[in-house]
Amino acid sequence: MSAPPEVPPFEGPELDAYLARAGVDAETEAFVRSLAERGYALVDLGDEARTLIDRAVADTDRIFAAQPGMNRIQDAWLRSSAVKRLAAWPKVARLLRAAYGRAGFPFQTLNFLKGSQQGLHPDSIHFHSVPERFMCGVWIALEDVRPGAGPLVYLPGSHRLPVMTMRDAGVNDPRPTPEHYATCFVQRFAERLDAAGLPEERAIIPKGWAFVWAANLAHGGSPLTDPDSTRRSLVVHWYFEDCLYYTPMTSDVEGGRLSLRLPANVATGGWTWPRRNGRRVYPGRNPVLAAVLKRVFRRPFVAES
Ligand SMILES: O=C(O)CCC(=O)C(=O)O
């Protein structure tokens, strides 16, 4: 058996040869090439998924209704089997397998009721892997996205920029914090995007379609120009097997101190143990404890932003 790739094939220089070897169908090839060229790809999840979406919306609307003013539910998959099934949708798993050359697994879900209005950011500062870039986001429209509802905004091609670490952002601290992110990273990242001069686009997509982004693609939520308008969506974050998983925002990557994670595996309901070259790596006591405690309390976390 050949070793898994150290670079996601769609991010690497040998894509044509990889695709020829893999012998994928036309839809898969278009998906992989879109990720390579633009850093994102669109997927129609199909009518079965649209039926399931109605159940997921009913489940999450109940949680939102119980907490007026709240706009985000983290890990509703722990409470809703419809969210859980959508998060691990087989068509998405198959396409990602082709793009990354490794099996993927969803590790977290976020449900939004309205647009998030989040600033432009790459997921590679929130979740990353060793080897790098084995992470992606899958944004599923749970209703048709209207232009005034704060659609997802993104900069095609920004995935090719170098991954920005906290040190790159000017944080000279071996233990960076979310405060450093807010005070340094956000500004430095915005400057980098300005310098790159890439155009902005918005994802105005129908219910049941997914927008898949590469780990380093700059994306966020555009302003809500119609404040009453909902924009129900499910964001699923995926990792890939045989990697280490960590939180870059609180890591000193250059200094070799990673905040390792023990990610949940939404598909199996368990966890996926970090591995390097086929061998298990112990992520440390705190990540294991955090993962277990989260499961014991089982309540999906509801937040305002
Ligand atoms: O849904 C949005 O508006 C943005 C979501 C996002 O940026 C994320 O989950 O990383």
The ligand as a Gaussian input file, in Angstrom:
#p B3LYP/6-31G(d) Opt

LIG

0 1
 O      -21.179000      31.246000       7.654000
 C      -20.491000      32.242000       7.684000
 O      -20.948000      33.376000       7.481000
 C      -19.011000      32.121000       7.973000
 C      -18.658000      30.823000       8.601000
 C      -17.195000      30.685000       8.795000
 O      -16.435000      31.536000       8.418000
 C      -16.602000      29.489000       9.445000
 O      -17.322000      28.697000      10.020000
 O      -15.355000      29.333000       9.355000

